[in-house]
Amino acid sequence: MKRIIILGCTGSIGTTTLQAIRSKALPFKVVGLSSNTRSQELLSLAQEFQAEAVCTTGSSLTGIEGVRSYAGFNGLEEMLHSLEADMVLNAIAGFEGLKASLSALRCGFDLALANKESVVCAGSYLFDVAKQHGASIIPVDSEHSAIWELLKGRESDSISSLVLTASGGPFRTLPKKDFASITVDKALAHPTWNMGKKITIDSATLANKALEVIEASYLFNVDADTIEVVIHPESIIHSMVRTIDGAVYAQMGNPDMTLPIINALGAGHASLVSPLDFTNLTLHFSKPDYERFPLLSLAFSILRRGGSSALAFNAADEIAVHAFLKGAISYPKMIEVVQRTLEHAWSESVGSFEETLALDKQARNIARSYL
């Protein structure tokens, strides 16, 4: 039995993971669980899966007999140090997940990473920490998981490019002149995926795909010119790899996060998802419209300029999306806030968590000034 710790266990990725373990009788022993504030749900899951320790990062916690209880991010770090485990799944949403990723790696745990902000904000520093502690980082995002699988057994010099697919979101065909009338409810109505609010809004603006472009660069050690994005509204092909001989290899499947999660945890041999039915299956592809979705084009310029621009992009996006979800700004304004924040230099490189924290705070303050 592989011993695993699930951070962010009450969110979309966490609940999908636990449901898969529950229903598929997978060979995992859940030894640690964390959530932000859903303490009662957390305790219920701890009892069900007989976890050894739990932590709430955003609230206090009344413990239960036989289960060690921790609180706050310092408590999370203590919990990680107290447990024997083979792998940590980090499903904490947003920039706050970075500290958890670093703590897990410093404990020497292999990291199944659903928190893309860890890679986007810390960049090569995150991978340096992993190397120092003999830990691996395995992607959980469906697109990066697909590429991870497709690259197995292939030499790097045989790869021409990585092709990330994007559904295009709910406004794929909406004229730009109508963007000002986009409401929060409309932006949250994603056509193919069921996700949390932040990532759903990011999928509407294609900011999520921008983050994934940046993440792919670090995960697979490729530059901006080696990454492509194609709009594929059915979300059946999760990503593709072009080889130098002209061939294209794709991973196909129904839109279901179970497979990439469990593959990252190392139990992909089980029957996890319903097989793809090719009866009457039609697939469509198109080029991204960078004029209507400028945040996606920003990702490529960010990779070329380097520094802390990726971190600034993430910070500004989190501020802008939060304001949009509260109804404080419009959909076009949300995009403008990110663009204007990126007009600053952001030339500093990140070499520690403290530097990352300071630059993130600076970027958030700048973004707030544009709200």
Secondary structure as UniProt FT lines:
FT   STRAND          2..7
FT   TURN            9..10
FT   HELIX           12..24
FT   STRAND          28..35
FT   HELIX           39..49
FT   STRAND          53..56
FT   TURN            65..66
FT   STRAND          68..71
FT   HELIX           72..82
FT   STRAND          87..90
FT   TURN            95..96
FT   HELIX           97..106
FT   TURN            107..108
FT   STRAND          110..113
FT   HELIX           116..122
FT   HELIX           124..132
FT   TURN            133..134
FT   STRAND          137..139
FT   HELIX           142..150
FT   TURN            151..153
FT   HELIX           156..158
FT   STRAND          159..166
FT   TURN            170..171
FT   HELIX           176..181
FT   HELIX           184..187
FT   HELIX           197..205
FT   HELIX           207..219
FT   TURN            220..221
FT   HELIX           224..226
FT   STRAND          227..231
FT   TURN            233..234
FT   STRAND          237..243
FT   TURN            244..245
FT   STRAND          248..252
FT   HELIX           258..265
FT   TURN            268..269
FT   TURN            279..280
FT   TURN            290..292
FT   HELIX           294..305
FT   TURN            307..308
FT   HELIX           309..325
FT   TURN            326..327
FT   HELIX           331..341
FT   TURN            342..343
FT   HELIX           353..369
//
